[in-house]
Amino acid sequence: MCGIFGIVHADRDRPVEERQVAVCTDLMRHRGPDDAGYWTEPGVGLGHRRLSIIDLSPLGHQPMFNEDQSIALVYNGEIYNYRELYQELVELGHRFRSKSDTEVIIHAYEQWGTGCLGRFNGMFAFALWDRPRRLLWGARDRLGIKPFYYYHDGESLVFASEVKPILATGKVRSELNERVLDAYFSLGYVPGPETMFRGIRKLTPGHFLTYRDGRLEETEYWDFAQVEPLSLPEGEYQGRIEELFRDSVSLRLRSDVPLGVFLSGGLDSSAVVATMSELLAGPVNTFTVGYDQTKSFSEEPYAAQVAERFGTKHHVFRLEPDDFLGSLRTLVEFAEEPIVEPAAIALYRISQMAREKATVLLSGEGSDEILAGYYLYDLMLKIERLQRVVPPVLLKGARWAARLDGRLKPAKYGDWLNLGLEERYHGTSSYLTGSMKERLYAPGFQSRRGGYLEETFARHFAKVAHLPDPLSRMLYVDAKTWLADDLLVKADKMTMAASIELRVPFLDYRMVELATSFPSRLKLAGGCGKKVLKSMMRPKLPAEIVDRKKMGFPVPVGQWFGNELAGALASMRIPEEMSPWLDPARVESALAGREGTDGARLVMSLLVFKAWKEKYLS
């Protein structure tokens, strides 16, 4: 829910115009169409757009203040255990005017200071102005489900739920941050804390910041790198996670507006539907995407099977090729940073449809990152085993890549065979390897690309260097990068663009900690990921849902690029536009379809980056 904006000056007497706060805040009207609020005093201004979810009355208006007006809060998200905290705070003597979770944050800060974050179970990004101390305290939830962008120039701090309001202040120009461009082409997104906009940063998940008299500090308040392994009788693991998952879903059903669920027909979203159906008295609203021209990509039949099984009110949206290409501008308009996520377009379109029936939607996001659902984990473990038995001098070329998996392209994966895990694993979305960059990058860019990508992953791997299990290290790194800066960006931005609040029960922080504590054999065994979840859901779901290959709202861009959209691609001046960074001949080859499936990924990267440049740099 909602969008937040704020500006704080180091000079406490410097005025803040309410009109500027209103203009910047209202750029996020899609995040909060139900209400707006602005407040200023010398040195500070706060703005808020409200999507009403809990306590729909005017008492939920923000910025919200405590009784003596000494604390002001703007907040985006949900504190799911707000009822329990409300009761505890009342017993401690606090008085409430509303039934909102927003007011719970204020009184929790009064009672426990910044330590209140450890008591919150939810998704959130908020900023609290402590007037007596002239202190701005901003916080982001543990996993980064909700965004928090900021710019600091020594004189002022500007923050918001999105980038456009920060740009609208005029304090920072919209300029390309070339330092992160290699990371974008390599991964399909920009890992934090930097962004594609020079000078604008993301508050790291599980961190809070304080700003006082021009001094900015970031502090980590949560991490799961040090979670202790759990040792239980073999039969108890499944019961433990099943109980917690049910509680996580139950908490996310707390709402004063209609609910629904995005149903892809895969295991994760089907597990959410099954659990919701057990907890709710009436039928669940479910929403999915289909493709008429490319039925082999469509998960519609599987989603329909689950919908029939649980008697849901099922709704289907179909995405057309022309609609997809035209939606790239919409993707960069709302995502703001370029992300190579074809499914983001499908998510936006289905969110628009879902908004007619529900305001809060649940999804299965996060299961793959905590329970090892991706094929690449198994491949990396195969390389680990191979490296232990084959001398490095012999571990070269196509022969070994083919022995690992006949589907692998030696040009891409052969680079990995002599690299350690920390050097070769850059997440499940990693696309470009060293030798591929040598062929693709323009010479000038290759020499100045810098080391942001390598530094980012080295920093995360360093925090789990003590873990002997390579799978656990990979899962940790993916949660800190791919999950936070790609999947959750897509999930938040595309749903909020349609004024939908998305909730993700697999990313309850207790689920993350519990899954981390489980032995790896319960996550990945015999090449099969999410073992414990599959065992848990077998009694409730059809076998073809539990055991089928992961898809997740797939979009058949490779097929479209080679057929329906080939003419449109040929008419674009992409090679010339990319020449400062990429070799035009290689770009031309990809656009002509001569690079196979890898080329489709590159084409998508180019289209998104081109659309981003036209929107934000022109």
C-alpha positions in Angstrom: 0.0 0.0 0.0 0.9 3.6 -0.5 3.8 5.9 -1.6 6.0 8.0 0.7 8.1 11.1 0.0 10.2 13.3 2.2 12.9 16.0 2.2 15.0 17.0 5.2 17.6 19.8 5.2 20.7 20.0 7.3 19.9 23.6 7.8 17.0 23.4 10.2 15.7 26.9 9.3 15.6 26.3 5.5 12.0 26.3 4.3 10.3 23.5 2.5 7.5 24.4 0.2 4.3 22.3 0.7 3.6 22.7 -3.0 6.9 21.0 -3.9 6.1 18.2 -1.5 2.6 17.8 -3.0 3.9 17.8 -6.6 6.6 15.2 -5.9 4.2 13.0 -3.8 1.4 13.1 -6.4 3.7 11.5 -9.0 2.9 8.3 -7.1 -0.8 8.6 -7.2 -1.1 5.1 -8.6 0.5 3.8 -5.4 -2.2 5.5 -3.4 -5.4 6.7 -5.2 -7.5 6.9 -2.1 -6.0 9.8 -0.2 -3.1 12.2 0.0 -1.4 14.1 2.7 1.4 16.7 3.0 3.1 18.3 5.9 6.0 20.8 6.3 7.8 22.8 8.8 11.2 24.6 8.6 13.8 22.1 7.5 11.5 19.1 6.7 8.6 18.0 4.5 6.7 14.7 4.3 4.2 13.5 1.7 2.0 10.4 1.4 -0.4 8.7 -1.1 -2.7 6.2 0.5 -4.1 2.9 -0.7 -6.5 2.1 2.0 -6.2 -1.5 3.2 -6.5 -1.5 7.1 -8.9 0.9 8.8 -10.5 2.6 5.8 -11.6 5.5 7.8 -10.1 9.0 7.7 -8.3 8.1 11.0 -5.7 6.3 8.8 -4.7 9.5 7.1 -0.9 10.2 6.8 1.4 11.8 7.7 0.2 10.5 11.0 1.2 12.0 14.3 1.2 10.9 17.9 -0.8 12.6 20.6 1.5 15.5 21.3 2.5 16.0 17.6 6.2 15.2 18.5 6.3 12.3 16.0 5.2 12.3 12.3 5.2 9.1 10.1 4.8 8.3 6.5 4.6 4.6 5.8 4.2 2.1 2.9 3.4 -1.5 3.6 1.7 -3.8 6.1 2.6 -4.9 9.7 0.8 -8.2 9.7 1.0 -8.7 13.4 -0.3 -5.3 14.2 -3.3 -6.6 16.2 -1.0 -8.4 18.6 1.3 -5.4 18.9 -1.7 -3.1 19.4 -2.9 -5.2 22.3 0.6 -5.3 23.9 1.0 -1.5 23.5 -2.5 -0.8 25.0 -1.5 -2.9 28.0 1.7 -0.8 28.3 -0.4 2.3 28.6 -0.5 3.6 25.0 -3.7 5.2 23.7 -4.8 4.7 20.1 -7.2 6.8 18.0 -7.3 4.4 15.0 -7.3 0.7 14.3 -4.5 1.1 11.7 -1.1 -0.6 11.7 0.4 2.8 10.9 -0.4 4.0 14.4 1.2 0.8 15.8 4.5 1.9 14.3 4.4 5.2 16.0 3.6 3.8 19.5 6.1 1.0 19.0 8.8 3.6 18.4 7.8 5.5 21.5 8.0 2.3 23.5 11.0 0.5 22.1 12.9 3.0 19.9 14.5 1.6 16.8 14.4 -1.8 18.4 10.7 -2.0 17.5 11.8 -3.3 14.1 12.6 -6.6 15.6 9.0 -6.9 16.7 7.4 -6.2 13.2 6.4 -9.0 11.0 5.6 -7.4 7.7 6.7 -5.6 4.5 7.4 -1.9 5.0 9.3 1.2 4.0 8.7 4.1 6.3 10.1 7.4 7.5 9.5 8.8 11.0 10.4 12.4 11.9 11.3 12.7 15.6 10.7 16.5 16.1 12.3 17.0 19.5 15.5 15.3 18.3 15.2 16.6 14.8 16.0 13.1 13.6 14.7 11.4 10.5 14.5 7.6 10.9 13.8 5.6 7.8 13.6 1.8 7.6 13.1 -1.0 5.0 11.7 -4.5 5.7 14.0 -7.4 6.1 13.8 -8.8 2.6 13.3 -5.6 0.6 9.7 -6.3 -0.4 8.9 -2.5 -0.3 11.2 0.0 -2.0 13.1 2.9 -0.3 15.1 5.2 -2.6 17.1 8.2 -1.4 19.5 10.9 -2.5 21.9 12.7 -0.1 24.2 15.6 -1.1 25.5 16.8 2.3 22.9 19.5 2.5 19.7 17.6 2.2 18.2 14.1 2.2 15.4 13.3 -0.2 13.6 9.9 -0.1 10.7 8.2 -1.8 9.0 5.0 -2.7 10.0 5.7 -6.3 12.8 7.5 -8.2 10.6 10.0 -10.1 9.7 12.1 -7.1 13.4 12.4 -6.2 14.2 13.6 -9.7 11.3 16.0 -9.6 12.9 18.0 -6.7 15.6 19.2 -9.1 18.3 18.3 -6.6 19.7 15.5 -8.8 19.9 15.2 -12.6 18.7 12.1 -14.4 22.0 10.7 -15.5 23.2 7.3 -16.4 25.3 5.6 -13.7 27.7 3.8 -16.1 29.4 2.1 -13.0 26.5 -0.3 -12.8 25.9 -0.9 -16.6 28.1 -4.1 -16.7 26.0 -5.5 -13.9 22.8 -4.7 -15.8 23.9 -6.4 -19.0 25.3 -9.4 -17.0 22.3 -9.9 -14.8 19.3 -8.1 -16.3 18.9 -5.8 -13.3 21.0 -3.5 -11.1 21.9 -4.9 -7.7 21.8 -2.5 -4.8 22.7 -0.3 -3.2 23.3 1.7 -6.3 20.8 2.3 -9.1 20.9 3.1 -12.8 20.5 6.8 -11.8 23.8 8.4 -10.8 23.6 9.5 -7.2 20.3 7.8 -6.2 20.6 4.8 -4.0 18.4 2.1 -2.5 18.3 1.5 1.3 19.5 -2.0 1.7 16.9 -4.5 2.9 17.1 -5.3 6.6 18.7 -1.8 7.2 17.5 1.5 8.7 19.0 5.0 8.2 19.2 8.0 10.4 19.7 11.6 9.3 20.4 14.4 11.7 22.1 17.7 11.1 23.4 16.6 7.7 24.9 13.3 8.9 23.5 10.1 7.3 24.1 6.7 8.8 22.9 3.2 7.7 22.6 0.4 10.2 21.8 -3.3 9.7 19.1 -4.6 12.0 18.5 -8.1 10.5 20.3 -10.8 8.5 20.0 -14.5 8.2 23.7 -15.4 7.4 24.2 -16.6 11.0 21.0 -18.7 11.4 21.9 -21.9 13.3 21.2 -25.2 11.6 18.2 -27.1 12.9 18.5 -30.8 13.9 15.2 -32.5 14.2 13.9 -36.1 13.7 13.4 -36.5 10.0 9.7 -36.5 10.1 9.4 -33.2 12.0 10.8 -30.9 9.4 7.8 -31.0 7.1 5.4 -30.4 10.0 7.3 -27.4 11.2 7.3 -25.6 7.8 3.7 -26.6 7.1 2.5 -25.1 10.3 4.5 -21.9 9.8 3.4 -21.5 6.2 -0.2 -21.8 7.2 0.3 -19.1 9.8 2.1 -16.9 7.3 -0.8 -17.1 4.8 -3.3 -16.5 7.6 -1.6 -13.3 8.7 -1.6 -12.1 5.1 -5.4 -12.5 4.9 -5.9 -9.6 7.4 -7.5 -6.9 5.2 -10.5 -4.6 5.1 -10.7 -4.9 1.3 -11.2 -7.8 -1.1 -8.5 -10.5 -1.5 -7.3 -12.7 -4.4 -4.2 -14.6 -5.5 -2.1 -14.7 -8.7 -2.2 -18.3 -9.8 0.3 -19.4 -12.4 -0.5 -23.1 -12.0 2.9 -23.8 -10.6 3.6 -25.4 -7.2 4.2 -22.1 -5.2 1.1 -20.2 -6.2 -1.0 -23.4 -6.0 0.2 -23.9 -2.5 -1.0 -20.4 -1.6 -4.4 -21.1 -3.2 -4.7 -24.4 -1.4 -3.9 -22.9 2.0 -6.2 -19.8 1.4 -9.0 -22.2 0.5 -8.6 -23.9 3.9 -8.6 -20.6 5.8 -11.4 -18.7 4.0 -15.1 -19.4 4.1 -15.9 -18.3 0.6 -14.3 -19.0 -2.8 -10.9 -17.5 -3.6 -10.5 -15.1 -6.5 -7.7 -16.4 -8.8 -6.0 -14.7 -11.7 -3.7 -16.1 -14.5 -2.2 -15.3 -17.9 -2.7 -17.2 -21.2 -1.3 -16.9 -24.7 -3.5 -17.9 -27.7 -0.7 -18.1 -30.3 1.8 -20.0 -28.2 -0.1 -22.4 -26.1 3.1 -24.4 -25.2 4.1 -21.5 -23.1 0.8 -21.0 -21.4 0.2 -22.3 -17.9 -3.5 -21.7 -18.3 -4.5 -25.4 -18.3 -2.6 -26.0 -15.0 -4.1 -22.9 -13.4 -7.5 -24.0 -14.5 -7.0 -27.4 -12.9 -6.0 -25.9 -9.6 -8.9 -23.5 -9.7 -11.4 -26.3 -10.4 -9.9 -28.4 -7.6 -10.5 -25.6 -5.0 -13.6 -24.1 -6.5 -12.1 -20.6 -7.0 -13.5 -17.7 -9.0 -11.0 -17.9 -11.8 -10.1 -15.1 -14.2 -7.8 -15.4 -17.3 -6.0 -12.5 -19.1 -4.4 -13.1 -22.5 -1.3 -11.3 -23.6 -0.7 -10.6 -27.3 2.7 -10.0 -29.1 1.8 -6.4 -30.1 0.6 -5.7 -26.6 3.9 -6.9 -25.3 6.2 -4.7 -27.4 4.0 -1.7 -26.8 4.2 -2.4 -23.0 8.0 -2.0 -22.8 7.5 1.8 -22.2 5.0 0.9 -19.5 7.6 -1.4 -17.9 10.3 1.2 -17.6 7.8 3.9 -16.7 6.8 2.1 -13.5 9.8 -0.1 -12.8 12.0 3.0 -13.3 15.2 1.0 -13.3 15.6 -1.3 -16.3 14.8 -5.0 -15.5 14.9 -7.8 -18.0 11.6 -9.4 -16.8 9.2 -10.2 -19.6 6.9 -11.5 -16.9 6.7 -8.0 -15.5 4.5 -6.9 -18.4 2.2 -9.9 -17.9 2.0 -9.1 -14.1 1.1 -5.4 -14.8 -1.7 -6.4 -17.3 -3.1 -9.1 -15.0 -3.0 -6.6 -12.1 -5.1 -4.2 -14.0 -7.7 -6.9 -14.5 -7.5 -8.1 -11.0 -8.1 -4.6 -9.6 -11.7 -4.8 -10.7 -12.2 -7.7 -8.3 -9.6 -7.3 -5.5 -7.2 -4.8 -3.9 -4.9 -7.3 -2.1 -3.4 -10.2 -4.0 -1.1 -13.0 -2.7 1.5 -14.7 -4.8 4.1 -17.5 -4.5 7.2 -15.2 -4.9 10.2 -16.2 -2.9 9.8 -20.0 -2.6 12.6 -20.7 -5.2 15.1 -18.5 -3.4 14.6 -20.1 0.1 13.9 -23.7 -0.9 16.2 -24.1 -4.0 13.7 -24.2 -6.8 16.1 -23.2 -9.7 17.9 -25.7 -12.0 21.1 -23.6 -11.8 21.7 -24.6 -8.2 22.0 -28.3 -9.2 24.3 -27.4 -12.1 26.6 -25.4 -9.8 26.8 -28.3 -7.4 27.7 -30.6 -10.3 30.6 -28.3 -11.1 31.7 -28.4 -7.5 31.8 -32.2 -7.5 33.6 -32.2 -10.9 36.2 -29.8 -9.7 37.0 -32.2 -6.8 37.9 -35.1 -9.1 39.2 -33.6 -12.4 42.5 -31.7 -12.5 42.1 -28.0 -13.5 44.3 -28.4 -16.6 41.9 -31.0 -17.9 38.7 -29.3 -17.0 38.2 -27.3 -20.2 36.1 -27.1 -23.3 32.8 -28.4 -24.6 33.4 -32.0 -23.6 33.0 -31.4 -19.9 30.2 -28.9 -20.3 28.3 -31.5 -22.3 28.9 -34.1 -19.7 27.4 -31.8 -17.1 24.3 -31.3 -19.2 23.9 -31.8 -22.9 21.7 -28.7 -23.1 24.6 -26.4 -22.0 26.2 -24.0 -24.5 30.0 -24.4 -24.0 30.7 -20.8 -25.0 28.7 -19.7 -22.0 29.2 -22.3 -19.4 32.7 -23.4 -20.3 34.0 -20.3 -18.6 32.7 -21.6 -15.2 34.6 -24.9 -15.1 37.8 -23.5 -13.7 36.3 -20.8 -11.4 35.4 -21.1 -7.8 31.8 -20.7 -6.7 32.3 -17.1 -5.5 33.7 -16.1 -8.9 31.3 -18.0 -11.2 28.0 -17.7 -9.4 26.3 -14.3 -9.9 22.8 -15.5 -9.3 20.1 -17.4 -11.2 19.7 -14.6 -13.7 23.4 -14.4 -14.6 23.8 -14.2 -18.4 27.1 -12.9 -19.6 30.4 -14.7 -18.7 33.9 -13.3 -19.1 34.5 -14.6 -22.6 31.1 -13.4 -23.8 31.8 -9.9 -22.6 35.0 -9.8 -24.5 33.1 -10.5 -27.7 30.1 -8.3 -26.9 31.4 -5.2 -25.2 32.9 -2.3 -27.2 36.6 -2.0 -26.5 36.3 1.3 -24.7 33.5 0.1 -22.4 35.4 -3.2 -21.6 38.3 -1.2 -20.3 36.2 1.2 -18.1 33.4 -1.1 -16.9 34.8 -1.2 -13.4 34.2 -3.9 -10.8 30.8 -3.1 -9.3 29.4 -6.5 -10.2 32.3 -8.4 -8.7 32.4 -6.2 -5.6 28.7 -6.7 -5.0 28.8 -10.5 -5.0 32.1 -10.7 -3.1 30.5 -8.7 -0.3 27.6 -11.0 0.0 29.7 -14.2 -0.3 32.0 -12.9 2.4 29.1 -12.9 4.9 28.5 -16.6 4.4 32.1 -17.7 3.9 31.7 -19.7 7.2 29.1 -22.0 5.7 30.5 -25.2 4.3 27.5 -25.9 2.2 27.6 -24.2 -1.3 23.8 -24.4 -1.7 23.3 -22.3 1.4 25.7 -19.7 0.2 24.0 -19.5 -3.2 20.6 -19.1 -1.7 21.8 -16.3 0.6 23.4 -14.5 -2.3 20.2 -14.8 -4.5 18.1 -13.4 -1.7 20.3 -10.4 -1.3 20.6 -9.7 -5.1 18.2 -11.3 -7.6 15.3 -11.5 -5.2 15.6 -8.0 -3.7 16.6 -6.1 -6.8 14.7 -7.9 -9.6 11.9 -10.1 -8.5 10.6 -7.9 -5.7 11.1 -4.7 -7.8 8.9 -6.3 -10.5 6.4 -7.5 -7.9 6.0 -4.2 -6.1 6.2 -1.8 -9.1 4.0 -3.6 -11.5 1.2 -4.3 -9.0 1.3 -0.9 -7.4 1.1 0.6 -10.9 -2.4 -0.9 -11.0 -3.1 0.1 -7.3 -2.8 -3.5 -6.1 -1.1 -4.5 -2.9 0.9 -7.8 -3.3 1.6 -10.0 -0.3 4.2 -12.8 -0.4 3.7 -15.4 2.4 6.9 -17.4 1.5 8.9 -14.3 2.5 7.7 -14.0 6.0 11.0 -13.6 7.7 10.3 -16.6 9.9 9.9 -18.7 6.8 13.3 -17.5 5.5 15.0 -18.3 8.8 13.3 -21.7 9.1 14.2 -22.7 5.6 17.8 -21.5 6.1 18.0 -23.7 9.2 16.9 -26.9 7.3 19.5 -29.4 5.9 20.1 -28.9 2.2 18.9 -32.4 1.4 15.4 -31.1 2.2 15.7 -28.4 -0.4 17.6 -30.0 -3.2 18.0 -33.7 -3.7 18.6 -35.8 -6.8 18.4 -32.7 -9.0 15.0 -31.9 -7.6 14.4 -28.6 -5.8 11.9 -27.7 -3.1 11.8 -31.2 -1.8 10.1 -30.4 1.5 7.5 -28.2 -0.1 6.6 -30.9 -2.7 6.3 -33.5 0.1 4.0 -31.1 2.0 1.7 -30.4 -0.9 1.4 -33.9 -2.4 -1.7 -34.7 -0.4 -3.4 -31.5 -1.5 -2.4 -30.9 -5.1 -2.5 -33.1 -8.3 0.9 -34.8 -9.1 1.3 -32.9 -12.4 1.2 -29.6 -10.4 3.7 -30.8 -7.8 6.2 -32.3 -10.2 6.0 -30.3 -13.3 8.9 -28.0 -14.5 8.8 -24.4 -13.1 7.5 -21.7 -15.5 6.0 -18.8 -13.5 3.9 -16.6 -15.8 6.4 -17.2 -18.7 6.3 -15.0 -21.8 7.4 -16.5 -25.2 9.6 -13.6 -26.2 12.1 -15.8 -28.1 9.4 -17.1 -30.4 7.9 -13.7 -30.8 11.2 -12.0 -31.6 11.8 -14.5 -34.4 8.3 -14.3 -35.8 5.6 -11.8 -35.0 8.0 -9.0 -33.8 10.9 -9.6 -36.2 9.9 -6.8 -38.5 9.6 -4.3 -35.7 13.0 -5.2 -34.3 14.6 -4.8 -37.7 13.3 -1.2 -38.0 14.9 0.0 -34.7 18.3 1.7 -34.6 19.5 -0.4 -31.7 23.0 -1.2 -32.9 23.9 2.5 -33.4 22.4 3.5 -30.0 24.3 0.8 -28.2 27.7 1.5 -29.9 29.2 3.3 -26.9 28.9 0.1 -24.9 28.3 -2.9 -27.2 29.8 -4.1 -30.5 27.2 -3.2 -33.2 27.9 -6.4 -35.2 27.0 -8.6 -32.2 23.9 -6.6 -31.5 22.9 -6.9 -35.2 23.4 -10.7 -35.0 21.2 -11.0 -31.9 18.4 -8.9 -33.5 18.6 -11.1 -36.6 18.1 -14.2 -34.5 21.5 -15.7 -35.1 22.3 -16.0 -31.4 19.6 -18.5 -30.6 17.9 -18.5 -27.1 20.8 -16.5 -25.6 20.2 -13.9 -28.3 16.6 -13.5 -27.2 17.8 -12.6 -23.7 20.2 -10.0 -25.1 17.5 -8.5 -27.3 15.2 -8.1 -24.3 18.1 -6.4 -22.4 18.6 -4.0 -25.3 14.9 -3.2 -25.8 14.4 -2.5 -22.1 17.6 -0.4 -21.9 16.6 1.6 -25.0 13.2 2.3 -23.6 14.7 3.4 -20.3 17.2 5.8 -22.1 14.3 7.3 -24.1 12.2 7.8 -21.0 14.8 9.1 -18.5 17.8 10.4 -20.4 16.2 12.2 -23.4 
